[in-house]
Amino acid sequence: MQIAASLTLLFLAAPLFAQEESPTAGSTPIPDPLLFYTGHEGTFHGVDVSYEAIAGETYLRDDDGNPTATIFSTSYIMEDVEDPTTRAVTFLWNGGPGSASVWLHMGAFGPVRVDIPSDARDDGAPPYSLIANPGTFLDLSDIVFIDPVGTGFSRPLGDAEGKDFYGVKQDAESIAQFIRLWLTEHRRWNSPKFIGGESYGTTRAAAVARELEAGFDDVALNGILLISTILDFSIENHTAGNELPSLMHLPTMAATAKYHGKAGDGVALEDFVQQARDYALNEYAHALLQGNSLSDAERKAVRKKLSSFTGLSESFLDRNDLRLQPGRFQKELLREQGLTVGRLDSRYTGVDLDSAGERSDQDPSFYGIDGAYAVAINHHLQNNLDVDIDRHYNIIGGLGGSWDWKVPGIPFNYFNLAPWIGRAMRENQDLEVYVAAGYYDFATPFFAAEYSLNRAGIVPERLHFYYYEAGHMMYIHHPSLHKMQDDIHDFLESALNR
């Protein structure tokens, strides 16, 4: 296959897969880090760029200098720069927790990307097309894709164990250490710096920003990219009595119902979504907060309005006590057609074993893309970047089950890292934040991102929301990919010219 070169999941319920055993200091000697260098040329936003790709390992070390982990990364660095010490660099990762950076790397911002159907069709079987990605921002910034410990080729070393890295704070500390090591090795401390992530990667971005900026050895940031944002996890808690998830998911349900022709006929998508926002914040919130005090007349009015937004029958809504869990909606919306809708991207539809249950067997928007991305990253590393590592590249590590969510100062019953973004913005007058949201994303709904970033000390003048007619990985929808690439390019350019 010829490659033209120019180049969140939020899986909190993913199963825990066994991790590879790491070499121990007393038995297996730890080899030197593996590094692979290749040269490339491409055109990005109309600018011809010669760049070096460095794919390989960086060893994290303890206070005694002993290796504790290897982090695999892929760096794309522009060559022949007049003053490389002041050229921007952007560090990117995906989410999970337990996902490698394959999705952003091979879908949105690497010099080449995998080309899969844009219209929510399954990716099928190989061969897949890997094509030039001229919309990425290598003309403005070098790009470093990071695979956290437990993902990709990254793993614990020596006497270290996975639990030393599998947690909100532990993970953020390891990524912050990697960034400092990278800046030192490449002499880039004075470069403008951006960090960004997708899905849980946005949670990680908030935690890494705190690790980089909240001490006395600051790595000051110019910008943060939040793609499919999850900072306030109360929206994931569907415990009876918590009304927030029902409110936060309603606009996504409305967008999905409109996409599948079940609601919003004759109304523009943005207008219909805004109507759902307004209803959720006002009449719907008022009704849910009344609980059993809600009058029969108001209950009837709410039931009718919810049906008009969601495309679901009033009887079904009544049986659900006016409160809808996303899983039930995804199963019910197209039940009579024998179809379910996707979680990561509700444009996708799937066929379950039967139509009787209340939740989908699997997410058609994940199994509809995973084959192409797994092939793409392995092919790209081996055939374009000459990576020769005999370990398995771990795309989804399934670390959610063992993840340590305890963070000093953050109560687990209200896990919310949005205040860390707010603090970073208040303590750095130049820090800009880009937020990408897909209308059809049930994993990290856009209304919840708005809610979490509309408080907690966020500086609204430097917060920039962008919306896309796609789902969690909005870049798999070609029009959204091109819009997103232009939006981020404009965002970076503006931040660099402040």
HELIX and SHEET records of a PDB file:
HELIX    1   1 PRO A   84  THR A   86  5                                   3    
HELIX    2   2 VAL A  102  LEU A  104  1                                   3    
HELIX    3   3 HIS A  105  PHE A  109  3                                   5    
HELIX    4   4 GLY A  162  ASP A  164  5                                   3    
HELIX    5   5 VAL A  168  GLU A  185  1                                  18    
HELIX    6   6 TYR A  200  GLU A  213  1                                  14    
HELIX    7   7 PHE A  233  GLU A  236  5                                   4    
HELIX    8   8 LEU A  244  TYR A  259  1                                  16    
HELIX    9   9 LEU A  269  TYR A  279  1                                  11    
HELIX   10  10 ALA A  280  TYR A  284  3                                   5    
HELIX   11  11 ALA A  285  GLN A  290  1                                   6    
HELIX   12  12 GLY A  291  SER A  293  5                                   3    
HELIX   13  13 ASP A  296  THR A  310  1                                  15    
HELIX   14  14 GLU A  314  ARG A  319  1                                   6    
HELIX   15  15 PRO A  326  GLU A  332  1                                   7    
HELIX   16  16 ARG A  335  GLN A  337  5                                   3    
HELIX   17  17 PRO A  364  TYR A  367  1                                   4    
HELIX   18  18 ASP A  370  HIS A  379  1                                  10    
HELIX   19  19 HIS A  380  ASN A  384  3                                   5    
HELIX   20  20 GLY A  400  SER A  402  5                                   3    
HELIX   21  21 PHE A  412  TYR A  414  5                                   3    
HELIX   22  22 ALA A  418  ARG A  426  1                                   9    
HELIX   23  23 PHE A  446  SER A  452  1                                   7    
HELIX   24  24 PRO A  460  ARG A  462  5                                   3    
HELIX   25  25 MET A  474  ILE A  476  5                                   3    
HELIX   26  26 HIS A  478  LEU A  496  1                                  19    
SHEET    1   A 9 LEU A  35  PHE A  44  0                                        
SHEET    2   A 9 VAL A  47  ARG A  61 -1                                        
SHEET    3   A 9 PRO A  67  MET A  78 -1                                        
SHEET    4   A 9 SER A 141  ASP A 147 -1                                        
SHEET    5   A 9 ALA A  88  TRP A  93  1                                        
SHEET    6   A 9 LYS A 193  SER A 199  1                                        
SHEET    7   A 9 GLY A 223  THR A 229  1                                        
SHEET    8   A 9 GLU A 432  GLY A 438  1                                        
SHEET    9   A 9 LEU A 463  TYR A 468  1                                        
SHEET    1   B 4 LEU A  35  PHE A  44  0                                        
SHEET    2   B 4 VAL A  47  ARG A  61 -1                                        
SHEET    3   B 4 PRO A  67  MET A  78 -1                                        
SHEET    4   B 4 ARG A 155  PRO A 156 -1                                        
SHEET    1   C 2 VAL A 112  ASP A 115  0                                        
SHEET    2   C 2 SER A 129  ALA A 132 -1                                        
SHEET    1   D 2 THR A 340  VAL A 341  0                                        
SHEET    2   D 2 THR A 349  GLY A 350 -1                                        
END                                                                             
